[in-house]
Amino acid sequence: MSVQDLRPLEIAALIDQDKSYTIIDVREQWEYEIVHLPNSRLLPMSNFIQLLPTLESIKPYIVYCHHGVRSMQVCMYLSRMGFENLVNMAGGIDNYALDVDKALPRY
């Protein structure tokens, strides 16, 4: 299995040091409109399979959702599809707002 499960502080450090990661938000549009990470790409879990062809299996991805459950499901799916460099944000954007950027809205 090639999925790392990192806490928001670890994710923030990773984003700062390695700009090669694509950040994927798997929440729904309405959630994304409330709050999202800068430079993140919205690929809702509800239609993820249709969007899969837009991703390259050799690229590194950070995947997040509200609390980390949907994003882990997407990471496990991507891993089964041959993706090798996947990071799940444990606790999701909610914990990111608590631990990294307290100015972010929470819902």
C-alpha positions in Angstrom: 0.0 0.0 0.0 1.4 3.4 -0.9 -0.8 5.7 1.1 0.7 7.9 3.8 -1.7 9.3 6.5 -0.3 12.6 7.7 -1.6 15.1 10.2 -2.3 18.7 9.0 0.9 20.1 10.5 2.9 17.5 8.6 0.9 18.3 5.4 1.6 22.0 5.8 5.4 21.3 6.2 5.2 18.9 3.1 3.5 21.6 1.0 6.1 24.2 2.0 9.1 21.9 1.1 7.8 20.1 -1.9 5.8 22.0 -4.6 5.4 18.9 -6.8 2.3 17.7 -4.9 -1.1 18.3 -6.5 -3.7 18.9 -3.7 -7.0 17.3 -4.3 -10.2 18.1 -2.4 -12.7 15.3 -2.7 -15.6 17.2 -0.9 -18.6 18.5 -2.7 -18.8 21.9 -4.5 -20.8 23.5 -1.6 -18.2 22.4 0.9 -15.4 23.7 -1.3 -17.1 27.1 -1.5 -17.1 27.4 2.3 -13.4 26.6 2.7 -10.6 25.0 0.7 -6.8 25.0 0.7 -5.1 27.4 -1.7 -4.2 25.8 -5.0 -6.3 22.8 -4.4 -8.2 21.1 -7.1 -11.8 20.0 -6.5 -12.6 16.5 -7.6 -15.7 15.5 -5.7 -15.8 11.9 -4.5 -19.4 11.7 -5.8 -18.1 11.7 -9.4 -14.5 10.8 -8.9 -14.5 7.8 -11.2 -15.4 10.0 -14.1 -12.6 12.5 -13.2 -10.0 9.8 -12.7 -8.7 10.1 -16.3 -7.6 13.7 -15.5 -5.0 12.3 -13.0 -1.6 10.8 -13.8 -0.6 7.8 -11.7 3.1 8.8 -11.5 2.4 12.2 -9.9 2.3 12.8 -6.1 -1.0 13.8 -4.6 -2.3 15.1 -1.3 -5.9 14.2 -0.8 -8.3 15.8 1.7 -11.9 16.1 2.7 -13.8 17.4 5.8 -12.5 14.9 8.4 -10.3 12.5 6.4 -12.6 9.6 5.8 -13.7 10.3 2.2 -10.1 11.2 1.3 -8.7 8.0 2.7 -11.3 6.0 0.7 -10.2 7.9 -2.5 -6.5 7.3 -1.6 -7.2 3.5 -1.2 -9.0 3.5 -4.5 -6.2 5.3 -6.3 -3.7 3.0 -4.7 -5.6 0.0 -6.1 -5.6 1.7 -9.5 -1.8 1.9 -9.5 -1.1 5.3 -8.0 2.0 5.2 -5.9 2.6 8.6 -4.2 -0.5 9.4 -2.1 -0.9 11.3 1.1 -4.2 11.5 3.0 -4.7 14.4 5.3 -5.8 12.8 8.6 -8.5 14.8 10.2 -9.2 16.7 7.0 -9.6 20.4 6.5 -11.4 20.7 9.8 -8.2 19.7 11.7 -6.2 21.8 9.3 -8.3 24.8 10.4 -7.7 23.9 14.1 -4.0 23.1 13.9 -2.5 25.1 11.0 -4.6 28.1 9.9 -7.2 29.2 12.6 -8.5 31.9 10.2 -10.1 29.2 7.9 -13.8 28.8 8.3 -15.1 25.6 10.0 -18.5 24.0 9.4 
